[in-house]
Amino acid sequence: MFENPNTIWIEVLVLIAAISFVALVLARYIYKKVHHIPTGDCACHHINAKKILKEYHKNKENL
């Protein structure tokens, strides 16, 4: 790493890209935790649960 002067800029770009990707993933996780948005396995069920609950209340009023 950093041995060939011609490829230093490529190595620096790869390092910046890798660090920014990790920072983006971490920032997204922190954002979801701060705003109480489900993460992990519960994230995929969160949207469906709201829709099902809305349909339940709609059908309950029609009875």
C-alpha positions in Angstrom: 0.0 0.0 0.0 1.3 3.5 -0.9 4.4 2.0 -2.6 3.8 3.1 -6.2 3.5 6.9 -6.6 1.3 6.4 -9.7 -1.4 4.5 -7.8 -1.6 6.5 -4.6 -4.7 8.4 -5.8 -6.5 5.2 -6.6 -5.7 3.8 -3.1 -6.8 7.0 -1.5 -10.1 7.0 -3.5 -10.8 3.4 -2.4 -10.1 4.2 1.2 -12.4 7.2 1.1 -15.2 5.2 -0.6 -14.9 2.4 2.0 -14.9 4.8 4.9 -17.8 6.7 3.5 -19.9 3.5 2.9 -19.3 2.4 6.5 -20.2 5.9 7.8 -23.4 5.9 5.7 -24.5 2.5 7.0 -23.8 3.6 10.6 -25.5 7.0 10.2 -28.6 5.3 8.7 -28.8 2.9 11.7 -28.4 5.8 14.2 -31.1 7.8 12.4 -33.5 5.0 12.6 -32.8 4.4 16.3 -33.2 8.1 17.1 -36.5 8.4 15.3 -37.8 5.1 16.7 -38.0 3.5 13.3 -37.7 -0.3 13.5 -34.5 -1.9 12.5 -33.4 -5.5 11.8 -36.0 -8.2 11.4 -38.9 -6.0 12.5 -38.3 -3.4 9.8 -40.0 -5.4 7.0 -43.1 -6.1 9.1 -43.5 -2.5 10.3 -45.1 -1.2 7.0 -47.4 -4.2 6.7 -48.6 -3.9 10.3 -49.7 -0.3 9.8 -51.7 -1.2 6.7 -53.3 -4.2 8.3 -54.3 -2.2 11.4 -55.8 0.5 9.2 -57.8 -2.1 7.3 -59.0 -3.6 10.6 -60.3 -0.3 11.9 -62.0 0.4 8.6 -63.7 -3.0 8.6 -64.6 -2.6 12.3 -66.5 0.6 11.5 -68.5 -1.1 8.8 -69.9 -3.8 11.1 
